[in-house]
Amino acid sequence: MRDLAGDNFRISIYGRHCDKRVDAAAALIRWAGSAGIHYARPGYDTTKGIIGEISGFPITARTRTDLGTVFVEFGLEGIPAATVKVDRKKLTDPEDIGAIRMLEHRIANLPSLIEHTEQQIAAETHAHAEAVRSLSAPFKHGEALQEARTNLERIDAQLRAMTEPKEPQPENTPTDDPAPITKPRIIHTGPDAIPATDTRGMSR
């Protein structure tokens, strides 16, 4: 990565090597005209490929629609966070060097961007390691969970027993030949008693 501050500025756009920012803006306008940027339709975003180089990084370009307005998004190949978005109307003004300045600014901020990315990677790596450690550790509430599951099964069994219909008990039905009823034999005693006569063996 080269320092682009002051007179050290260097850029290549559309086959033209420039050491002045105004010349780079003019080269960008010529590229936009040849790529048909001014005729790009909203919603039909297209990739334009590599259009130049700055500080050793290829410059990529694509159209992108935002709220119905067509923009041109320039980026540094291989660095997703180093992109700039420019309204396509500004690419017609040869005195507007805003897109060139933004690309230059992205190059100047690359060291801090790399540092921030490394910190994010370290944080994600640590979080992943903590997640793996937590998953491999035994569940500290395992015994309580098993006890609760056992109690739930016991209560469920009791509820099922209470709601299950009971089988009806068989009723006592009378037999076909009921037992004969024996009348009690009355025996009178006393002076007025009439002696019982044994009729067995008497003829009619």
C-alpha positions as CSV (number, residue, x, y, z in Angstrom):
1,M,0.0,0.0,0.0
2,R,1.4,3.4,-1.1
3,D,1.0,6.8,0.5
4,L,-1.2,8.9,-1.7
5,A,-1.1,12.2,0.3
6,G,-0.2,15.4,-1.5
7,D,2.0,15.0,-4.6
8,N,2.2,11.3,-4.0
9,F,-1.2,10.7,-5.5
10,R,-1.4,8.1,-8.2
11,I,-4.3,6.3,-9.8
12,S,-5.2,4.4,-13.0
13,I,-8.7,4.7,-14.5
14,Y,-9.9,3.3,-17.8
15,G,-6.4,2.8,-19.0
16,R,-5.1,6.2,-18.1
17,H,-2.5,6.8,-15.4
18,C,-3.1,10.0,-13.5
19,D,-1.1,11.9,-10.9
20,K,-3.7,14.7,-10.5
21,R,-7.1,14.3,-9.0
22,V,-8.8,16.5,-11.6
23,D,-7.4,14.3,-14.4
24,A,-8.6,11.2,-12.5
25,A,-12.1,12.7,-12.3
26,A,-12.1,13.4,-16.1
27,A,-11.0,9.8,-16.7
28,L,-13.8,8.5,-14.5
29,I,-16.3,10.6,-16.6
30,R,-15.0,9.0,-19.8
31,W,-15.4,5.6,-18.3
32,A,-19.0,6.3,-17.2
33,G,-19.9,7.4,-20.7
34,S,-18.5,4.3,-22.3
35,A,-20.1,2.0,-19.8
36,G,-23.6,3.6,-20.3
37,I,-23.9,4.6,-16.7
38,H,-26.2,7.6,-17.6
39,Y,-28.7,5.2,-19.2
40,A,-28.8,2.7,-16.3
41,R,-32.3,1.9,-15.3
42,P,-33.4,1.8,-11.6
43,G,-33.7,-1.7,-10.3
44,Y,-31.4,-3.2,-12.9
45,D,-28.1,-3.3,-11.0
46,T,-25.2,-4.6,-13.0
47,T,-21.5,-5.3,-12.3
48,K,-19.0,-3.4,-14.4
49,G,-15.9,-5.3,-13.4
50,I,-12.5,-3.7,-12.8
51,I,-12.1,-0.2,-14.1
52,G,-8.6,0.8,-12.7
53,E,-6.1,0.6,-9.8
54,I,-5.1,2.7,-6.8
55,S,-2.3,2.0,-4.4
56,G,-2.0,-1.6,-5.7
57,F,-5.7,-2.4,-5.3
58,P,-8.0,-3.1,-8.3
59,I,-11.0,-0.7,-8.4
60,T,-14.3,-2.4,-9.1
61,A,-17.6,-0.7,-10.1
62,R,-21.2,-1.6,-10.2
63,T,-24.6,0.2,-10.4
64,R,-26.8,0.0,-7.4
65,T,-30.4,1.4,-6.9
66,D,-31.3,3.0,-3.7
67,L,-34.9,4.4,-3.2
68,G,-35.3,4.7,-7.0
69,T,-32.0,6.5,-7.5
70,V,-29.2,4.9,-9.5
71,F,-25.7,5.1,-7.8
72,V,-22.3,3.9,-8.9
73,E,-20.6,1.9,-6.2
74,F,-16.8,1.8,-6.4
75,G,-14.8,-0.6,-4.3
76,L,-11.4,-2.1,-3.7
77,E,-11.3,-5.7,-4.8
78,G,-10.9,-8.1,-1.8
79,I,-11.9,-5.5,0.8
80,P,-15.7,-5.6,1.2
81,A,-15.9,-2.7,3.7
82,A,-13.9,-0.3,1.5
83,T,-16.6,0.9,-0.9
84,V,-17.9,4.3,-1.9
85,K,-21.3,5.2,-3.4
86,V,-21.6,8.1,-5.8
87,D,-24.8,9.5,-7.5
88,R,-24.4,8.9,-11.2
89,K,-25.3,12.5,-11.9
90,K,-22.1,13.7,-10.2
91,L,-20.0,11.7,-12.7
92,T,-20.8,14.3,-15.4
93,D,-19.1,17.1,-13.6
94,P,-15.3,17.2,-14.4
95,E,-14.7,19.5,-11.5
96,D,-16.3,17.2,-9.0
97,I,-13.5,15.0,-7.6
98,G,-15.6,13.6,-4.7
99,A,-15.4,10.0,-5.9
100,I,-11.6,10.2,-6.3
101,R,-11.3,11.7,-2.8
102,M,-13.4,9.0,-1.3
103,L,-11.3,6.2,-2.9
104,E,-8.2,8.0,-1.6
105,H,-9.8,8.2,1.9
106,R,-10.5,4.5,1.8
107,I,-6.9,3.7,1.1
108,A,-5.7,6.0,4.0
109,N,-8.1,4.2,6.4
110,L,-7.1,0.7,5.5
111,P,-4.8,0.2,8.5
112,S,-7.6,1.1,11.0
113,L,-10.0,-1.0,9.0
114,I,-7.7,-4.0,9.1
115,E,-7.2,-3.5,12.9
116,H,-11.0,-3.3,13.4
117,T,-11.5,-6.5,11.3
118,E,-8.9,-8.4,13.3
119,Q,-10.6,-7.4,16.6
120,Q,-13.9,-8.6,15.2
121,I,-12.3,-11.9,14.2
122,A,-10.7,-12.3,17.6
123,A,-14.1,-11.6,19.3
124,E,-15.9,-14.1,17.1
125,T,-13.2,-16.7,17.7
126,H,-13.5,-16.2,21.5
127,A,-17.3,-16.4,21.4
128,H,-17.1,-19.6,19.4
129,A,-14.7,-21.2,21.8
130,E,-17.0,-20.2,24.8
131,A,-20.0,-21.8,23.0
132,V,-18.1,-25.0,22.4
133,R,-17.0,-25.1,26.1
134,S,-20.5,-24.5,27.3
135,L,-21.9,-27.3,25.1
136,S,-19.4,-29.8,26.3
137,A,-20.0,-29.0,30.0
138,P,-22.5,-31.2,31.9
139,F,-25.9,-29.7,32.5
140,K,-25.8,-28.3,36.1
141,H,-29.6,-28.7,36.5
142,G,-29.7,-32.3,35.3
143,E,-30.8,-33.9,38.6
144,A,-33.5,-31.3,39.2
145,L,-34.8,-31.7,35.7
146,Q,-35.0,-35.5,36.1
147,E,-36.8,-35.2,39.4
148,A,-39.3,-32.8,37.8
149,R,-39.8,-35.2,34.9
150,T,-40.4,-38.1,37.4
151,N,-43.0,-36.1,39.3
152,L,-44.8,-35.1,36.2
153,E,-45.0,-38.7,35.1
154,R,-46.4,-39.7,38.5
155,I,-49.1,-37.0,38.4
156,D,-50.0,-37.8,34.9
157,A,-50.5,-41.5,35.9
158,Q,-52.7,-40.4,38.8
159,L,-54.8,-38.2,36.6
160,R,-55.3,-41.0,34.1
161,A,-56.4,-43.3,36.8
162,M,-59.0,-40.8,38.1
163,T,-60.5,-40.2,34.6
164,E,-60.6,-43.8,33.4
165,P,-64.3,-45.2,33.5
166,K,-64.8,-48.0,36.0
167,E,-66.3,-51.4,34.9
168,P,-69.9,-52.0,36.2
169,Q,-70.3,-54.6,39.0
170,P,-72.5,-57.7,38.0
171,E,-76.0,-57.6,39.6
172,N,-77.4,-60.6,41.7
173,T,-80.1,-62.3,39.6
174,P,-82.7,-64.7,41.0
175,T,-82.4,-68.4,40.1
176,D,-85.0,-70.3,38.1
177,D,-86.0,-72.6,41.1
178,P,-86.3,-70.5,44.3
179,A,-85.9,-72.4,47.5
180,P,-89.2,-73.5,49.0
181,I,-90.6,-71.5,51.9
182,T,-91.2,-73.7,55.0
183,K,-93.9,-72.6,57.2
184,P,-93.2,-73.0,60.9
185,R,-95.1,-75.8,62.8
186,I,-97.1,-74.5,65.7
187,I,-97.4,-76.7,68.7
188,H,-100.0,-75.8,71.3
189,T,-99.4,-76.7,74.9
190,G,-101.7,-76.6,77.9
191,P,-104.9,-78.2,79.1
192,D,-106.8,-77.1,76.0
193,A,-104.3,-78.4,73.6
194,I,-105.5,-80.7,70.9
195,P,-103.2,-83.7,70.5
196,A,-101.6,-83.9,67.1
197,T,-102.7,-86.8,65.1
198,D,-100.2,-88.7,63.1
199,T,-101.9,-89.4,59.8
200,R,-99.0,-91.4,58.4
201,G,-100.2,-94.9,57.5
202,M,-103.9,-94.1,57.6
203,S,-105.9,-95.2,54.7
204,R,-108.3,-92.9,53.0
